[in-house]
C-alpha cells in the first residue's frame, strides 16, 4: 500500500510541475497534447490535399507522450504506397509544427468498436498492419526511414 501511495504522490507532483519524469514515469502536459493535436490536424489537412484524400478522409487519433513525442493511430490505410505517403506527410507536418518531436505511427486494418447496452462500448481486437517511428527533422542525424 505504501508503494501505491508513493506512486500517487509522484504522479500528483508530476501533474503539478508539468512534463515530469522521475523513476520512469512521465506525464504529458497540455503543451504535449497541443503539439500532438497540431501535427495531427496538419497531417489531416495535407492528406485531404493528396490524391488519397479525394477518395476518403484520414481516420486518425493521437495519444500524447512527454516532451512532444506522441503516437498516431491510423485506420484503413493498408496499401504500401499509401503507408509511405502518410509517413511522408507526417514528416512535412512535423516540420511545420514548432517543438514537434518523434511520432510513432500505428497503422491498423480497421477500427473495431464494440457497442454495449446504454450507449457505451469498448475497443475490440484490432489488426496492426505496421508500426513506424518518424524521427523529428530537428534531431541531428535522424535516419530517413525506420520500420
Secondary structure as GFF3:
##gff-version 3
##sequence-region A 1 147
A	DSSP	alpha_helix	2	17	.	.	.	ID=ss1
A	DSSP	beta_strand	20	22	.	.	.	ID=ss2
A	DSSP	beta_strand	25	27	.	.	.	ID=ss3
A	DSSP	alpha_helix	30	48	.	.	.	ID=ss4
A	DSSP	three_ten_helix	52	54	.	.	.	ID=ss5
A	DSSP	beta_strand	59	64	.	.	.	ID=ss6
A	DSSP	three_ten_helix	66	68	.	.	.	ID=ss7
A	DSSP	beta_strand	70	75	.	.	.	ID=ss8
A	DSSP	alpha_helix	80	96	.	.	.	ID=ss9
A	DSSP	beta_strand	103	108	.	.	.	ID=ss10
A	DSSP	beta_strand	113	115	.	.	.	ID=ss11
A	DSSP	three_ten_helix	117	119	.	.	.	ID=ss12
A	DSSP	beta_strand	121	123	.	.	.	ID=ss13
A	DSSP	beta_strand	128	134	.	.	.	ID=ss14
###
